C-alpha cells in the first residue's frame, strides 16, 4: 500500500514530524491559552510553513513546486503535533 509513495514524499513526511512537535511545544510555551487553541495555532503554522516552502520553490525556481510535498509535510506535522500533546497535558 505504501510502496507506491515517492521517496521525496517520505522525506517531507519525516521532516514534518519534528516540525509539528517543535511548533506545538513552542506554541504552548508562548501562548497562555487553552490546549485546543495552542493546537490549532500549531496546525495552522504547520500548514503555512509547508505550503509556504512550496510557494517559495515556485516563485524563486529553487527546487520544484509540488503540492503533494506540502500535503506530506502537513501529514507528518499533524502526527508530530499528536506526539507532543501528551507532554502538554
Rosetta blueprint (number, residue, H / E / L):
1 X L
2 X H
3 X H
4 X H
5 X L
6 X L
7 X H
8 X H
9 X H
10 X H
11 X H
12 X H
13 X H
14 X H
15 X H
16 X H
17 X H
18 X H
19 X H
20 X H
21 X H
22 X H
23 X H
24 X H
25 X H
26 X H
27 X H
28 X H
29 X H
30 X H
31 X L
32 X L
33 X L
34 X L
35 X H
36 X H
37 X H
38 X H
39 X H
40 X H
41 X H
42 X H
43 X H
44 X H
45 X H
46 X H
47 X H
48 X H
49 X H
50 X H
51 X H
52 X H
53 X H
54 X H
55 X H
56 X H
57 X H
58 X H
59 X H
60 X H
61 X L
62 X L
63 X L
64 X L
65 X L
66 X L
67 X H
68 X H
69 X H
70 X H
71 X H
72 X H
73 X H
74 X H
75 X H
76 X H
77 X H
78 X H
79 X H
80 X H
81 X H
82 X H
83 X H
84 X H
85 X H
86 X H
87 X H
88 X H
89 X L
